[in-house]
Amino acid sequence: MTSNHPRRVLALVAAAALALAACGTGGSSKSSSAAASAKSASITTGPGVDASTKTITIGNIGAITGPAAPLGSAALSGTKTAIAAINDAGGIDGWKLSLLFKDAGYVPQRHVQEYAAINQQIAVLESFGSPTTKAIQSQVDAAKLVTAPLSWDSAWSKDPILAPVGTPYALDIANGLHYLVTVKHLAPKVGIIYQNDEYGADGLRGAMAATKHDGIKLVAKAPENLGDTSFTAQVQKMKAAGADIVVITALPNATGPIVGTAASLGYTPTYLLQGPSWLEPLMTATGALHAKPTPIADALAKSTYVMSFATPWGNNVPGMPAMLSAWRHYAPTQLPSIYFTWAYAQTRVVAAILKKAIEDGDLSRAGIAKARLNVGAIDTGGLTPTVNYSPQPGPPSSSSIINQIDANVVGFLKPVASGITSPADSAVS
């Protein structure tokens, strides 16, 4: 795709300028370039860092096959777009980023194998999924390899090597239930259907913590396993218990059948979806606005809220114009997706950590780990909640963005609240 059309040139310039501001990349004067060159000559390096070419390799173990492929593919597109925009804007103080991607298909053992294959070739890592990241957590900790998990397990908050972006699952669910009961004034009888692994367990933890406040009653809970195709038992359990709100902490390929089964049984609760339970093709065949609606589109649009790890597509936040410009230039075939937004923002956060390490003169594993602890607040331009890293353990953010499904907007998510917290947060943070 060329960029010789004047509007595209202007858009690319705008994207580059905002990418520079977000990542804190340096200026282009001769004096600053000379200073940067002198500094790079003496910088401490480690695996995945080539001082001769000023290249830093980011590893990414994702899922473009398997049950999470639709999520993982959009996330990979966001990562690639952010890297391309940063590099075309001059890199990070003149250092360029290189991506080394491996597909593990959302299978923990494959994740371990791919990590073993690339861990000595990368300076930092992006790792997709909770159960998969859990499988390598002890190894990245031992290697002091700063890892940005593409997931929101509460366990990440206490690990000084992991660099999560967004609010942990448990906090999100507690915040969402608090909002539905105290702001929307919905009946407080809650049920939860959760994936039977680390991901689902953290959502359950948040739902259970929420019962300590606001008069919330957890009247039913039911696990489901990856690969399940029938959810009748889980839905019947929710219906029999009289759950007015049903939390779903699963993957989208379970969300669809759960909602469809409930509709067939005449059961129409309000749904609260954990972020990764949502995917745009739940509403239309392709995930695009005005495409053929799915059989469950009406049921979802009736009363469904989504806990959002990123700001919905096209929303009016400072970082959105640059992201959309980069998307049009580098990934025009990618359908609008909240997973694209999140991975794009996360890669900018990784770049900010690397910039801090460059400023400290240390791109070794230990140097990047130190930068992660001391980089402080990182503003993603509103694409995600502001990230704040410090030497003290704790979640990088604790407030939530809440959306309602709307069949008439691109991406199908309409923000209804942001900055939401809950009195239950202290029990799960």
C-alpha positions, 0 to 999 in steps of 0.5 A: 500500500502506498502513501503518496496521497496527501491525506495519507502522508498527513495522517502518517506524519500525525501518527508518527508525531503521536507515536514519538510523544507516546514513546518519548522518542528523541528529536532529530537534530544533528546534536541530539543524533550525535549524542545518541550515537555516542550513548549507544556505543557505550550502552550495556546490552544483552540478548536480543539487542544488537548495538551495531545496528541499534536493533532491539528484538521483541519476542511474541508468543501468540495464538493465531491458531486454536480456540483463541485465534480470532483474538490472537490474530487481531492482537498480532496485527495491533502489535505489528502496526505499533512497531511499524509506526514507531520504526517509521517515526525514527524508532526509540531514540534511534533504536529500531524494533524487530518482532520475532513471533511464534504461534503456540495456539493457546496450548501451554505446552507449546508455549513452553516449547516456543519460549525455549526456542526464542528466549536467548534471541529476545530482549523483551517478550509479549505472551498471549493468554493466562494459562499459557503465560502461567506455564512460562512464568517461573522461567521468565522470572529466573531469566529476568526477561521482562514480559508483557502478558497479553492477559489480565490475571491478578497474579501478574500484579505481584510479579516484578518481571511481568508488565501487564497493561490493563485492569486484572480480571478479578478487579474488572468483574468486581467493578462491573458488578458494583456498577450494574447493582449500584448505578444501573440498579439491577437485581443483585442475584448473580451467576457465573460461567467460567473457564476452568483454568487460571483465566476463569478462576480469576473472574470467579475470584472477583465475583466472589469478592463482590458478594462482600458488598452492595448486597450482591448474592452469588447464587450459581457458579458453573465451570466450562472447559475448552472444547466444550460444545454443549452448555445446557447444564451450565445455563440451566443452573443459572436459570434455576438459581434465578440469576438476574446477572450472568457473568461469562469468563470464557472465550468467545467460542463459548460465549456464543453457545451460552447466549444461544442456549439461554435464548432457546430456553427463554432465559434472558438475563443481563450478561456481564462479559469479561473482556476476552469473552467478547469478539466482534463476530459474535454480532455479525458473520464477519465482525463488520458493521452491517454484515449479516447478523448472527443468530444471537445478535438480538439477544446480545444487544438486549442487555449485555455489558462488556468489561473493556481492557481497551477503549472501543474503536473510534472513541474520542480519546487523545491516542485514537487518531494516531492509532486509526491513522497507523491502522489505515496505513499498515493494516487496512485489511484488519477489521476494527477490533478491541484486541488490535487497540489493546495490543497496539497500546501494549506495544507502546508501553513496552517501547516506553520501558525500553526507552527508560532502559536506553536512557539508563544506558542499560539494555541488558535483561537486568537493565530492562527489568530495572526500567520496568520497575522505575518507569512510573506512569505511562499514558497510552492516550486513553487507549487503555487505563493509564499504566503505572509501574513501581517497585511496589507490587500491585496492579498497573491499573485498578479502574474499569471501562464498561461498555454496552453492546450496540448493534449500530456502532463500529466494533459494537461497543458503546462506552457507558462508564469509565474509571469505575472501581468497587469497594471489593477491590481491596480484597482482590488487588 
